[in-house]
Amino acid sequence: MNDEKLFLMLKEILVETFELEEDEIKLESNLYEDLDLDSIDAVDLVVKLREQTGKKIEPGDFKLVRTVQDVLNAIKKLLD
């Protein structure tokens, strides 16, 4: 899956799951400050990403994730 497809998939998850506006979601958007997600939301995001990718993402691996780009980097690392 290329970067653009991953970004579109992530945006779709964020819009549908957290009722965010699509134009709010940029690569540099901070999940917690800009998009108002909390730690429970981060766990929900991990679950949704696992459903979409079929890969198990360890919540501990997500502790350093702060931006949308960080999420994409984590997904790419799993898919490689």
mmCIF file of the N, C-alpha and C atoms, coordinates in Angstrom:
data_MODEL
# 
_entry.id   MODEL 
# 
loop_
_atom_site.group_PDB 
_atom_site.id 
_atom_site.type_symbol 
_atom_site.label_atom_id 
_atom_site.label_alt_id 
_atom_site.label_comp_id 
_atom_site.label_asym_id 
_atom_site.label_entity_id 
_atom_site.label_seq_id 
_atom_site.pdbx_PDB_ins_code 
_atom_site.Cartn_x 
_atom_site.Cartn_y 
_atom_site.Cartn_z 
_atom_site.occupancy 
_atom_site.B_iso_or_equiv 
_atom_site.pdbx_formal_charge 
_atom_site.auth_seq_id 
_atom_site.auth_comp_id 
_atom_site.auth_asym_id 
_atom_site.auth_atom_id 
_atom_site.pdbx_PDB_model_num 
ATOM 1   N N  . MET A 1 1  ? 0.851   -1.174 0.000  1.00 0.00 ? 1  MET A N  1 
ATOM 2   C CA . MET A 1 1  ? 0.000   0.000  0.000  1.00 0.00 ? 1  MET A CA 1 
ATOM 3   C C  . MET A 1 1  ? 0.897   1.238  0.000  1.00 0.00 ? 1  MET A C  1 
ATOM 4   N N  . ASN A 1 2  ? 0.642   2.162  -0.913 1.00 0.00 ? 2  ASN A N  1 
ATOM 5   C CA . ASN A 1 2  ? 1.494   3.345  -0.989 1.00 0.00 ? 2  ASN A CA 1 
ATOM 6   C C  . ASN A 1 2  ? 1.077   4.397  0.050  1.00 0.00 ? 2  ASN A C  1 
ATOM 7   N N  . ASP A 1 3  ? 1.900   5.428  0.188  1.00 0.00 ? 3  ASP A N  1 
ATOM 8   C CA . ASP A 1 3  ? 1.678   6.448  1.211  1.00 0.00 ? 3  ASP A CA 1 
ATOM 9   C C  . ASP A 1 3  ? 0.326   7.140  1.059  1.00 0.00 ? 3  ASP A C  1 
ATOM 10  N N  . GLU A 1 4  ? -0.038  7.443  -0.174 1.00 0.00 ? 4  GLU A N  1 
ATOM 11  C CA . GLU A 1 4  ? -1.301  8.147  -0.411 1.00 0.00 ? 4  GLU A CA 1 
ATOM 12  C C  . GLU A 1 4  ? -2.499  7.295  0.016  1.00 0.00 ? 4  GLU A C  1 
ATOM 13  N N  . LYS A 1 5  ? -2.460  6.004  -0.335 1.00 0.00 ? 5  LYS A N  1 
ATOM 14  C CA . LYS A 1 5  ? -3.557  5.110  0.057  1.00 0.00 ? 5  LYS A CA 1 
ATOM 15  C C  . LYS A 1 5  ? -3.625  4.945  1.573  1.00 0.00 ? 5  LYS A C  1 
ATOM 16  N N  . LEU A 1 6  ? -2.477  4.851  2.216  1.00 0.00 ? 6  LEU A N  1 
ATOM 17  C CA . LEU A 1 6  ? -2.445  4.755  3.674  1.00 0.00 ? 6  LEU A CA 1 
ATOM 18  C C  . LEU A 1 6  ? -3.034  6.007  4.312  1.00 0.00 ? 6  LEU A C  1 
ATOM 19  N N  . PHE A 1 7  ? -2.675  7.167  3.784  1.00 0.00 ? 7  PHE A N  1 
ATOM 20  C CA . PHE A 1 7  ? -3.187  8.431  4.323  1.00 0.00 ? 7  PHE A CA 1 
ATOM 21  C C  . PHE A 1 7  ? -4.698  8.513  4.143  1.00 0.00 ? 7  PHE A C  1 
ATOM 22  N N  . LEU A 1 8  ? -5.185  8.115  2.972  1.00 0.00 ? 8  LEU A N  1 
ATOM 23  C CA . LEU A 1 8  ? -6.633  8.136  2.735  1.00 0.00 ? 8  LEU A CA 1 
ATOM 24  C C  . LEU A 1 8  ? -7.360  7.177  3.676  1.00 0.00 ? 8  LEU A C  1 
ATOM 25  N N  . MET A 1 9  ? -6.779  5.993  3.900  1.00 0.00 ? 9  MET A N  1 
ATOM 26  C CA . MET A 1 9  ? -7.379  5.022  4.812  1.00 0.00 ? 9  MET A CA 1 
ATOM 27  C C  . MET A 1 9  ? -7.429  5.600  6.232  1.00 0.00 ? 9  MET A C  1 
ATOM 28  N N  . LEU A 1 10 ? -6.327  6.206  6.659  1.00 0.00 ? 10 LEU A N  1 
ATOM 29  C CA . LEU A 1 10 ? -6.263  6.781  7.997  1.00 0.00 ? 10 LEU A CA 1 
ATOM 30  C C  . LEU A 1 10 ? -7.260  7.928  8.141  1.00 0.00 ? 10 LEU A C  1 
ATOM 31  N N  . LYS A 1 11 ? -7.343  8.783  7.129  1.00 0.00 ? 11 LYS A N  1 
ATOM 32  C CA . LYS A 1 11 ? -8.306  9.886  7.181  1.00 0.00 ? 11 LYS A CA 1 
ATOM 33  C C  . LYS A 1 11 ? -9.733  9.353  7.299  1.00 0.00 ? 11 LYS A C  1 
ATOM 34  N N  . GLU A 1 12 ? -10.044 8.325  6.534  1.00 0.00 ? 12 GLU A N  1 
ATOM 35  C CA . GLU A 1 12 ? -11.379 7.739  6.580  1.00 0.00 ? 12 GLU A CA 1 
ATOM 36  C C  . GLU A 1 12 ? -11.694 7.214  7.987  1.00 0.00 ? 12 GLU A C  1 
ATOM 37  N N  . ILE A 1 13 ? -10.733 6.532  8.597  1.00 0.00 ? 13 ILE A N  1 
ATOM 38  C CA . ILE A 1 13 ? -10.919 6.026  9.967  1.00 0.00 ? 13 ILE A CA 1 
ATOM 39  C C  . ILE A 1 13 ? -11.151 7.181  10.934 1.00 0.00 ? 13 ILE A C  1 
ATOM 40  N N  . LEU A 1 14 ? -10.340 8.224  10.838 1.00 0.00 ? 14 LEU A N  1 
ATOM 41  C CA . LEU A 1 14 ? -10.465 9.356  11.746 1.00 0.00 ? 14 LEU A CA 1 
ATOM 42  C C  . LEU A 1 14 ? -11.798 10.082 11.576 1.00 0.00 ? 14 LEU A C  1 
ATOM 43  N N  . VAL A 1 15 ? -12.251 10.233 10.338 1.00 0.00 ? 15 VAL A N  1 
ATOM 44  C CA . VAL A 1 15 ? -13.522 10.905 10.073 1.00 0.00 ? 15 VAL A CA 1 
ATOM 45  C C  . VAL A 1 15 ? -14.688 10.072 10.596 1.00 0.00 ? 15 VAL A C  1 
ATOM 46  N N  . GLU A 1 16 ? -14.688 8.777  10.260 1.00 0.00 ? 16 GLU A N  1 
ATOM 47  C CA . GLU A 1 16 ? -15.812 7.925  10.634 1.00 0.00 ? 16 GLU A CA 1 
ATOM 48  C C  . GLU A 1 16 ? -15.840 7.609  12.135 1.00 0.00 ? 16 GLU A C  1 
ATOM 49  N N  . THR A 1 17 ? -14.700 7.356  12.720 1.00 0.00 ? 17 THR A N  1 
ATOM 50  C CA . THR A 1 17 ? -14.644 6.923  14.112 1.00 0.00 ? 17 THR A CA 1 
ATOM 51  C C  . THR A 1 17 ? -14.734 8.080  15.093 1.00 0.00 ? 17 THR A C  1 
ATOM 52  N N  . PHE A 1 18 ? -14.083 9.186  14.760 1.00 0.00 ? 18 PHE A N  1 
ATOM 53  C CA . PHE A 1 18 ? -13.985 10.292 15.715 1.00 0.00 ? 18 PHE A CA 1 
ATOM 54  C C  . PHE A 1 18 ? -14.736 11.539 15.267 1.00 0.00 ? 18 PHE A C  1 
ATOM 55  N N  . GLU A 1 19 ? -15.486 11.416 14.171 1.00 0.00 ? 19 GLU A N  1 
ATOM 56  C CA . GLU A 1 19 ? -16.326 12.504 13.659 1.00 0.00 ? 19 GLU A CA 1 
ATOM 57  C C  . GLU A 1 19 ? -15.531 13.792 13.434 1.00 0.00 ? 19 GLU A C  1 
ATOM 58  N N  . LEU A 1 20 ? -14.336 13.624 12.885 1.00 0.00 ? 20 LEU A N  1 
ATOM 59  C CA . LEU A 1 20 ? -13.505 14.775 12.548 1.00 0.00 ? 20 LEU A CA 1 
ATOM 60  C C  . LEU A 1 20 ? -13.850 15.249 11.138 1.00 0.00 ? 20 LEU A C  1 
ATOM 61  N N  . GLU A 1 21 ? -13.556 16.500 10.868 1.00 0.00 ? 21 GLU A N  1 
ATOM 62  C CA . GLU A 1 21 ? -13.710 17.031 9.520  1.00 0.00 ? 21 GLU A CA 1 
ATOM 63  C C  . GLU A 1 21 ? -12.477 16.632 8.717  1.00 0.00 ? 21 GLU A C  1 
ATOM 64  N N  . GLU A 1 22 ? -12.698 16.163 7.502  1.00 0.00 ? 22 GLU A N  1 
ATOM 65  C CA . GLU A 1 22 ? -11.585 15.680 6.678  1.00 0.00 ? 22 GLU A CA 1 
ATOM 66  C C  . GLU A 1 22 ? -10.517 16.747 6.468  1.00 0.00 ? 22 GLU A C  1 
ATOM 67  N N  . ASP A 1 23 ? -10.930 18.006 6.305  1.00 0.00 ? 23 ASP A N  1 
ATOM 68  C CA . ASP A 1 23 ? -9.943  19.061 6.052  1.00 0.00 ? 23 ASP A CA 1 
ATOM 69  C C  . ASP A 1 23 ? -9.120  19.426 7.288  1.00 0.00 ? 23 ASP A C  1 
ATOM 70  N N  . GLU A 1 24 ? -9.497  18.922 8.475  1.00 0.00 ? 24 GLU A N  1 
ATOM 71  C CA . GLU A 1 24 ? -8.709  19.127 9.697  1.00 0.00 ? 24 GLU A CA 1 
ATOM 72  C C  . GLU A 1 24 ? -7.487  18.210 9.726  1.00 0.00 ? 24 GLU A C  1 
ATOM 73  N N  . ILE A 1 25 ? -7.546  17.118 8.974  1.00 0.00 ? 25 ILE A N  1 
ATOM 74  C CA . ILE A 1 25 ? -6.546  16.057 9.084  1.00 0.00 ? 25 ILE A CA 1 
ATOM 75  C C  . ILE A 1 25 ? -5.431  16.286 8.071  1.00 0.00 ? 25 ILE A C  1 
ATOM 76  N N  . LYS A 1 26 ? -4.287  16.676 8.597  1.00 0.00 ? 26 LYS A N  1 
ATOM 77  C CA . LYS A 1 26 ? -3.105  16.899 7.774  1.00 0.00 ? 26 LYS A CA 1 
ATOM 78  C C  . LYS A 1 26 ? -1.977  16.050 8.349  1.00 0.00 ? 26 LYS A C  1 
ATOM 79  N N  . LEU A 1 27 ? -0.943  15.823 7.575  1.00 0.00 ? 27 LEU A N  1 
ATOM 80  C CA . LEU A 1 27 ? 0.175   15.000 8.041  1.00 0.00 ? 27 LEU A CA 1 
ATOM 81  C C  . LEU A 1 27 ? 0.791   15.546 9.327  1.00 0.00 ? 27 LEU A C  1 
ATOM 82  N N  . GLU A 1 28 ? 0.835   16.871 9.444  1.00 0.00 ? 28 GLU A N  1 
ATOM 83  C CA . GLU A 1 28 ? 1.469   17.468 10.620 1.00 0.00 ? 28 GLU A CA 1 
ATOM 84  C C  . GLU A 1 28 ? 0.502   17.646 11.794 1.00 0.00 ? 28 GLU A C  1 
ATOM 85  N N  . SER A 1 29 ? -0.764  17.283 11.623 1.00 0.00 ? 29 SER A N  1 
ATOM 86  C CA . SER A 1 29 ? -1.747  17.431 12.700 1.00 0.00 ? 29 SER A CA 1 
ATOM 87  C C  . SER A 1 29 ? -1.367  16.580 13.904 1.00 0.00 ? 29 SER A C  1 
ATOM 88  N N  . ASN A 1 30 ? -1.368  17.212 15.074 1.00 0.00 ? 30 ASN A N  1 
ATOM 89  C CA . ASN A 1 30 ? -1.110  16.497 16.310 1.00 0.00 ? 30 ASN A CA 1 
ATOM 90  C C  . ASN A 1 30 ? -2.410  15.820 16.739 1.00 0.00 ? 30 ASN A C  1 
ATOM 91  N N  . LEU A 1 31 ? -2.327  14.522 17.009 1.00 0.00 ? 31 LEU A N  1 
ATOM 92  C CA . LEU A 1 31 ? -3.533  13.758 17.347 1.00 0.00 ? 31 LEU A CA 1 
ATOM 93  C C  . LEU A 1 31 ? -4.219  14.297 18.590 1.00 0.00 ? 31 LEU A C  1 
ATOM 94  N N  . TYR A 1 32 ? -3.445  14.707 19.552 1.00 0.00 ? 32 TYR A N  1 
ATOM 95  C CA . TYR A 1 32 ? -3.997  15.094 20.851 1.00 0.00 ? 32 TYR A CA 1 
ATOM 96  C C  . TYR A 1 32 ? -4.346  16.576 20.924 1.00 0.00 ? 32 TYR A C  1 
ATOM 97  N N  . GLU A 1 33 ? -3.492  17.422 20.360 1.00 0.00 ? 33 GLU A N  1 
ATOM 98  C CA . GLU A 1 33 ? -3.723  18.870 20.452 1.00 0.00 ? 33 GLU A CA 1 
ATOM 99  C C  . GLU A 1 33 ? -4.623  19.377 19.324 1.00 0.00 ? 33 GLU A C  1 
ATOM 100 N N  . ASP A 1 34 ? -4.325  18.983 18.090 1.00 0.00 ? 34 ASP A N  1 
ATOM 101 C CA . ASP A 1 34 ? -5.081  19.506 16.949 1.00 0.00 ? 34 ASP A CA 1 
ATOM 102 C C  . ASP A 1 34 ? -6.395  18.760 16.718 1.00 0.00 ? 34 ASP A C  1 
ATOM 103 N N  . LEU A 1 35 ? -6.374  17.447 16.930 1.00 0.00 ? 35 LEU A N  1 
ATOM 104 C CA . LEU A 1 35 ? -7.554  16.634 16.619 1.00 0.00 ? 35 LEU A CA 1 
ATOM 105 C C  . LEU A 1 35 ? -8.346  16.236 17.869 1.00 0.00 ? 35 LEU A C  1 
ATOM 106 N N  . ASP A 1 36 ? -7.876  16.653 19.022 1.00 0.00 ? 36 ASP A N  1 
ATOM 107 C CA . ASP A 1 36 ? -8.569  16.419 20.302 1.00 0.00 ? 36 ASP A CA 1 
ATOM 108 C C  . ASP A 1 36 ? -8.832  14.953 20.614 1.00 0.00 ? 36 ASP A C  1 
ATOM 109 N N  . LEU A 1 37 ? -7.916  14.075 20.237 1.00 0.00 ? 37 LEU A N  1 
ATOM 110 C CA . LEU A 1 37 ? -8.040  12.677 20.619 1.00 0.00 ? 37 LEU A CA 1 
ATOM 111 C C  . LEU A 1 37 ? -7.432  12.506 22.011 1.00 0.00 ? 37 LEU A C  1 
ATOM 112 N N  . ASP A 1 38 ? -7.874  11.471 22.715 1.00 0.00 ? 38 ASP A N  1 
ATOM 113 C CA . ASP A 1 38 ? -7.280  11.171 24.014 1.00 0.00 ? 38 ASP A CA 1 
ATOM 114 C C  . ASP A 1 38 ? -6.725  9.750  23.981 1.00 0.00 ? 38 ASP A C  1 
ATOM 115 N N  . SER A 1 39 ? -6.251  9.257  25.108 1.00 0.00 ? 39 SER A N  1 
ATOM 116 C CA . SER A 1 39 ? -5.609  7.939  25.130 1.00 0.00 ? 39 SER A CA 1 
ATOM 117 C C  . SER A 1 39 ? -6.585  6.816  24.789 1.00 0.00 ? 39 SER A C  1 
ATOM 118 N N  . ILE A 1 40 ? -7.844  6.957  25.180 1.00 0.00 ? 40 ILE A N  1 
ATOM 119 C CA . ILE A 1 40 ? -8.860  5.952  24.829 1.00 0.00 ? 40 ILE A CA 1 
ATOM 120 C C  . ILE A 1 40 ? -9.069  5.950  23.313 1.00 0.00 ? 40 ILE A C  1 
ATOM 121 N N  . ASP A 1 41 ? -9.109  7.149  22.725 1.00 0.00 ? 41 ASP A N  1 
ATOM 122 C CA . ASP A 1 41 ? -9.244  7.262  21.270 1.00 0.00 ? 41 ASP A CA 1 
ATOM 123 C C  . ASP A 1 41 ? -8.059  6.608  20.566 1.00 0.00 ? 41 ASP A C  1 
ATOM 124 N N  . ALA A 1 42 ? -6.872  6.765  21.133 1.00 0.00 ? 42 ALA A N  1 
ATOM 125 C CA . ALA A 1 42 ? -5.682  6.162  20.528 1.00 0.00 ? 42 ALA A CA 1 
ATOM 126 C C  . ALA A 1 42 ? -5.807  4.644  20.500 1.00 0.00 ? 42 ALA A C  1 
ATOM 127 N N  . VAL A 1 43 ? -6.348  4.058  21.567 1.00 0.00 ? 43 VAL A N  1 
ATOM 128 C CA . VAL A 1 43 ? -6.565  2.605  21.592 1.00 0.00 ? 43 VAL A CA 1 
ATOM 129 C C  . VAL A 1 43 ? -7.588  2.216  20.531 1.00 0.00 ? 43 VAL A C  1 
ATOM 130 N N  . ASP A 1 44 ? -8.664  2.991  20.417 1.00 0.00 ? 44 ASP A N  1 
ATOM 131 C CA . ASP A 1 44 ? -9.673  2.726  19.375 1.00 0.00 ? 44 ASP A CA 1 
ATOM 132 C C  . ASP A 1 44 ? -9.045  2.808  17.990 1.00 0.00 ? 44 ASP A C  1 
ATOM 133 N N  . LEU A 1 45 ? -8.157  3.765  17.795 1.00 0.00 ? 45 LEU A N  1 
ATOM 134 C CA . LEU A 1 45 ? -7.479  3.919  16.511 1.00 0.00 ? 45 LEU A CA 1 
ATOM 135 C C  . LEU A 1 45 ? -6.617  2.694  16.208 1.00 0.00 ? 45 LEU A C  1 
ATOM 136 N N  . VAL A 1 46 ? -5.916  2.193  17.203 1.00 0.00 ? 46 VAL A N  1 
ATOM 137 C CA . VAL A 1 46 ? -5.091  0.995  17.029 1.00 0.00 ? 46 VAL A CA 1 
ATOM 138 C C  . VAL A 1 46 ? -5.967  -0.187 16.603 1.00 0.00 ? 46 VAL A C  1 
ATOM 139 N N  . VAL A 1 47 ? -7.124  -0.335 17.231 1.00 0.00 ? 47 VAL A N  1 
ATOM 140 C CA . VAL A 1 47 ? -8.045  -1.428 16.894 1.00 0.00 ? 47 VAL A CA 1 
ATOM 141 C C  . VAL A 1 47 ? -8.523  -1.284 15.451 1.00 0.00 ? 47 VAL A C  1 
ATOM 142 N N  . LYS A 1 48 ? -8.904  -0.093 15.050 1.00 0.00 ? 48 LYS A N  1 
ATOM 143 C CA . LYS A 1 48 ? -9.376  0.146  13.678 1.00 0.00 ? 48 LYS A CA 1 
ATOM 144 C C  . LYS A 1 48 ? -8.266  -0.117 12.662 1.00 0.00 ? 48 LYS A C  1 
ATOM 145 N N  . LEU A 1 49 ? -7.057  0.297  12.986 1.00 0.00 ? 49 LEU A N  1 
ATOM 146 C CA . LEU A 1 49 ? -5.936  0.063  12.076 1.00 0.00 ? 49 LEU A CA 1 
ATOM 147 C C  . LEU A 1 49 ? -5.648  -1.419 11.931 1.00 0.00 ? 49 LEU A C  1 
ATOM 148 N N  . ARG A 1 50 ? -5.785  -2.168 13.020 1.00 0.00 ? 50 ARG A N  1 
ATOM 149 C CA . ARG A 1 50 ? -5.584  -3.617 12.952 1.00 0.00 ? 50 ARG A CA 1 
ATOM 150 C C  . ARG A 1 50 ? -6.641  -4.254 12.049 1.00 0.00 ? 50 ARG A C  1 
ATOM 151 N N  . GLU A 1 51 ? -7.883  -3.785 12.165 1.00 0.00 ? 51 GLU A N  1 
ATOM 152 C CA . GLU A 1 51 ? -8.954  -4.302 11.306 1.00 0.00 ? 51 GLU A CA 1 
ATOM 153 C C  . GLU A 1 51 ? -8.650  -4.039 9.836  1.00 0.00 ? 51 GLU A C  1 
ATOM 154 N N  . GLN A 1 52 ? -8.131  -2.857 9.538  1.00 0.00 ? 52 GLN A N  1 
ATOM 155 C CA . GLN A 1 52 ? -7.871  -2.465 8.154  1.00 0.00 ? 52 GLN A CA 1 
ATOM 156 C C  . GLN A 1 52 ? -6.631  -3.140 7.568  1.00 0.00 ? 52 GLN A C  1 
ATOM 157 N N  . THR A 1 53 ? -5.595  -3.307 8.389  1.00 0.00 ? 53 THR A N  1 
ATOM 158 C CA . THR A 1 53 ? -4.328  -3.816 7.857  1.00 0.00 ? 53 THR A CA 1 
ATOM 159 C C  . THR A 1 53 ? -4.137  -5.303 8.091  1.00 0.00 ? 53 THR A C  1 
ATOM 160 N N  . GLY A 1 54 ? -4.855  -5.855 9.066  1.00 0.00 ? 54 GLY A N  1 
ATOM 161 C CA . GLY A 1 54 ? -4.656  -7.250 9.427  1.00 0.00 ? 54 GLY A CA 1 
ATOM 162 C C  . GLY A 1 54 ? -3.395  -7.472 10.257 1.00 0.00 ? 54 GLY A C  1 
ATOM 163 N N  . LYS A 1 55 ? -2.761  -6.386 10.664 1.00 0.00 ? 55 LYS A N  1 
ATOM 164 C CA . LYS A 1 55 ? -1.533  -6.462 11.456 1.00 0.00 ? 55 LYS A CA 1 
ATOM 165 C C  . LYS A 1 55 ? -1.814  -6.024 12.878 1.00 0.00 ? 55 LYS A C  1 
ATOM 166 N N  . LYS A 1 56 ? -1.219  -6.730 13.826 1.00 0.00 ? 56 LYS A N  1 
ATOM 167 C CA . LYS A 1 56 ? -1.392  -6.373 15.234 1.00 0.00 ? 56 LYS A CA 1 
ATOM 168 C C  . LYS A 1 56 ? -0.429  -5.256 15.593 1.00 0.00 ? 56 LYS A C  1 
ATOM 169 N N  . ILE A 1 57 ? -0.987  -4.170 16.037 1.00 0.00 ? 57 ILE A N  1 
ATOM 170 C CA . ILE A 1 57 ? -0.196  -3.022 16.451 1.00 0.00 ? 57 ILE A CA 1 
ATOM 171 C C  . ILE A 1 57 ? -0.177  -3.021 17.973 1.00 0.00 ? 57 ILE A C  1 
ATOM 172 N N  . GLU A 1 58 ? 1.003   -3.063 18.531 1.00 0.00 ? 58 GLU A N  1 
ATOM 173 C CA . GLU A 1 58 ? 1.130   -3.047 19.991 1.00 0.00 ? 58 GLU A CA 1 
ATOM 174 C C  . GLU A 1 58 ? 0.863   -1.637 20.502 1.00 0.00 ? 58 GLU A C  1 
ATOM 175 N N  . PRO A 1 59 ? -0.040  -1.500 21.472 1.00 0.00 ? 59 PRO A N  1 
ATOM 176 C CA . PRO A 1 59 ? -0.300  -0.156 22.019 1.00 0.00 ? 59 PRO A CA 1 
ATOM 177 C C  . PRO A 1 59 ? 0.968   0.532  22.511 1.00 0.00 ? 59 PRO A C  1 
ATOM 178 N N  . GLY A 1 60 ? 1.926   -0.238 23.016 1.00 0.00 ? 60 GLY A N  1 
ATOM 179 C CA . GLY A 1 60 ? 3.189   0.339  23.460 1.00 0.00 ? 60 GLY A CA 1 
ATOM 180 C C  . GLY A 1 60 ? 3.953   1.007  22.329 1.00 0.00 ? 60 GLY A C  1 
ATOM 181 N N  . ASP A 1 61 ? 3.815   0.469  21.116 1.00 0.00 ? 61 ASP A N  1 
ATOM 182 C CA . ASP A 1 61 ? 4.476   1.061  19.952 1.00 0.00 ? 61 ASP A CA 1 
ATOM 183 C C  . ASP A 1 61 ? 3.861   2.414  19.606 1.00 0.00 ? 61 ASP A C  1 
ATOM 184 N N  . PHE A 1 62 ? 2.665   2.634  20.112 1.00 0.00 ? 62 PHE A N  1 
ATOM 185 C CA . PHE A 1 62 ? 1.935   3.854  19.786 1.00 0.00 ? 62 PHE A CA 1 
ATOM 186 C C  . PHE A 1 62 ? 2.207   4.978  20.785 1.00 0.00 ? 62 PHE A C  1 
ATOM 187 N N  . LYS A 1 63 ? 2.970   4.685  21.834 1.00 0.00 ? 63 LYS A N  1 
ATOM 188 C CA . LYS A 1 63 ? 3.204   5.703  22.865 1.00 0.00 ? 63 LYS A CA 1 
ATOM 189 C C  . LYS A 1 63 ? 3.943   6.921  22.337 1.00 0.00 ? 63 LYS A C  1 
ATOM 190 N N  . LEU A 1 64 ? 4.814   6.731  21.361 1.00 0.00 ? 64 LEU A N  1 
ATOM 191 C CA . LEU A 1 64 ? 5.593   7.838  20.826 1.00 0.00 ? 64 LEU A CA 1 
ATOM 192 C C  . LEU A 1 64 ? 4.901   8.546  19.665 1.00 0.00 ? 64 LEU A C  1 
ATOM 193 N N  . VAL A 1 65 ? 3.772   8.033  19.252 1.00 0.00 ? 65 VAL A N  1 
ATOM 194 C CA . VAL A 1 65 ? 3.034   8.612  18.128 1.00 0.00 ? 65 VAL A CA 1 
ATOM 195 C C  . VAL A 1 65 ? 2.345   9.898  18.576 1.00 0.00 ? 65 VAL A C  1 
ATOM 196 N N  . ARG A 1 66 ? 2.600   10.969 17.855 1.00 0.00 ? 66 ARG A N  1 
ATOM 197 C CA . ARG A 1 66 ? 1.988   12.258 18.191 1.00 0.00 ? 66 ARG A CA 1 
ATOM 198 C C  . ARG A 1 66 ? 1.218   12.870 17.016 1.00 0.00 ? 66 ARG A C  1 
ATOM 199 N N  . THR A 1 67 ? 1.710   12.649 15.799 1.00 0.00 ? 67 THR A N  1 
ATOM 200 C CA . THR A 1 67 ? 1.093   13.289 14.629 1.00 0.00 ? 67 THR A CA 1 
ATOM 201 C C  . THR A 1 67 ? 0.521   12.238 13.680 1.00 0.00 ? 67 THR A C  1 
ATOM 202 N N  . VAL A 1 68 ? -0.254  12.714 12.731 1.00 0.00 ? 68 VAL A N  1 
ATOM 203 C CA . VAL A 1 68 ? -0.797  11.827 11.702 1.00 0.00 ? 68 VAL A CA 1 
ATOM 204 C C  . VAL A 1 68 ? 0.354   11.155 10.954 1.00 0.00 ? 68 VAL A C  1 
ATOM 205 N N  . GLN A 1 69 ? 1.422   11.907 10.677 1.00 0.00 ? 69 GLN A N  1 
ATOM 206 C CA . GLN A 1 69 ? 2.587   11.333 9.996  1.00 0.00 ? 69 GLN A CA 1 
ATOM 207 C C  . GLN A 1 69 ? 3.208   10.219 10.824 1.00 0.00 ? 69 GLN A C  1 
ATOM 208 N N  . ASP A 1 70 ? 3.265   10.387 12.145 1.00 0.00 ? 70 ASP A N  1 
ATOM 209 C CA . ASP A 1 70 ? 3.793   9.339  13.020 1.00 0.00 ? 70 ASP A CA 1 
ATOM 210 C C  . ASP A 1 70 ? 2.967   8.057  12.896 1.00 0.00 ? 70 ASP A C  1 
ATOM 211 N N  . VAL A 1 71 ? 1.649   8.213  12.801 1.00 0.00 ? 71 VAL A N  1 
ATOM 212 C CA . VAL A 1 71 ? 0.773   7.039  12.642 1.00 0.00 ? 71 VAL A CA 1 
ATOM 213 C C  . VAL A 1 71 ? 1.098   6.333  11.328 1.00 0.00 ? 71 VAL A C  1 
ATOM 214 N N  . LEU A 1 72 ? 1.224   7.118  10.264 1.00 0.00 ? 72 LEU A N  1 
ATOM 215 C CA . LEU A 1 72 ? 1.539   6.524  8.959  1.00 0.00 ? 72 LEU A CA 1 
ATOM 216 C C  . LEU A 1 72 ? 2.890   5.822  8.996  1.00 0.00 ? 72 LEU A C  1 
ATOM 217 N N  . ASN A 1 73 ? 3.868   6.405  9.649  1.00 0.00 ? 73 ASN A N  1 
ATOM 218 C CA . ASN A 1 73 ? 5.190   5.762  9.753  1.00 0.00 ? 73 ASN A CA 1 
ATOM 219 C C  . ASN A 1 73 ? 5.086   4.443  10.490 1.00 0.00 ? 73 ASN A C  1 
ATOM 220 N N  . ALA A 1 74 ? 4.294   4.393  11.564 1.00 0.00 ? 74 ALA A N  1 
ATOM 221 C CA . ALA A 1 74 ? 4.120   3.167  12.330 1.00 0.00 ? 74 ALA A CA 1 
ATOM 222 C C  . ALA A 1 74 ? 3.441   2.087  11.483 1.00 0.00 ? 74 ALA A C  1 
ATOM 223 N N  . ILE A 1 75 ? 2.450   2.486  10.704 1.00 0.00 ? 75 ILE A N  1 
ATOM 224 C CA . ILE A 1 75 ? 1.745   1.522  9.841  1.00 0.00 ? 75 ILE A CA 1 
ATOM 225 C C  . ILE A 1 75 ? 2.691   0.994  8.771  1.00 0.00 ? 75 ILE A C  1 
ATOM 226 N N  . LYS A 1 76 ? 3.459   1.898  8.149  1.00 0.00 ? 76 LYS A N  1 
ATOM 227 C CA . LYS A 1 76 ? 4.389   1.474  7.097  1.00 0.00 ? 76 LYS A CA 1 
ATOM 228 C C  . LYS A 1 76 ? 5.413   0.494  7.645  1.00 0.00 ? 76 LYS A C  1 
ATOM 229 N N  . LYS A 1 77 ? 5.899   0.743  8.857  1.00 0.00 ? 77 LYS A N  1 
ATOM 230 C CA . LYS A 1 77 ? 6.883   -0.158 9.471  1.00 0.00 ? 77 LYS A CA 1 
ATOM 231 C C  . LYS A 1 77 ? 6.276   -1.556 9.657  1.00 0.00 ? 77 LYS A C  1 
ATOM 232 N N  . LEU A 1 78 ? 5.017   -1.611 10.036 1.00 0.00 ? 78 LEU A N  1 
ATOM 233 C CA . LEU A 1 78 ? 4.346   -2.907 10.212 1.00 0.00 ? 78 LEU A CA 1 
ATOM 234 C C  . LEU A 1 78 ? 4.157   -3.642 8.888  1.00 0.00 ? 78 LEU A C  1 
ATOM 235 N N  . LEU A 1 79 ? 3.858   -2.883 7.850  1.00 0.00 ? 79 LEU A N  1 
ATOM 236 C CA . LEU A 1 79 ? 3.535   -3.492 6.563  1.00 0.00 ? 79 LEU A CA 1 
ATOM 237 C C  . LEU A 1 79 ? 4.773   -3.897 5.772  1.00 0.00 ? 79 LEU A C  1 
ATOM 238 N N  . ASP A 1 80 ? 5.945   -3.394 6.155  1.00 0.00 ? 80 ASP A N  1 
ATOM 239 C CA . ASP A 1 80 ? 7.185   -3.737 5.430  1.00 0.00 ? 80 ASP A CA 1 
ATOM 240 C C  . ASP A 1 80 ? 7.616   -5.158 5.706  1.00 0.00 ? 80 ASP A C  1 
# 
